[in-house]
Amino acid sequence: MNILQKEAERADRAREREKRRKEQEEEERKQAVLRKERMKVREKEREREKETERNRETERKRDHSRERDRERRDTKRRSRSTSTRERSRR
């Protein structure tokens, strides 16, 4: 009977080890899923930041272009008005 009890205890310990191993594997799998999800979120945030920066750069270029156009028009206007004044003097 003593041998049977020892065998039963060994089997119980083996079942417990197997149960803990499976629980640990499941926990590791859950952690891996969470890590993967966090990586996806970070990647999306980086993409949004890149897009925002591209938009800012585009807007800066657009503003610069508008400013140059405005200066060009103002210069032409001044030039025309000067020419008109000179003609009216004559």
Secondary structure, DSSP 4 states (H G I P E B T S, - for coil): -HHHHHHHHHHHHHHHHHHHHHHHHHHHHHHHHHHHHHHHHHHHHHHHHHHHHHHHHHHHHHHHHHHHHHHHHHHHHHHHHHHHHHHHH-
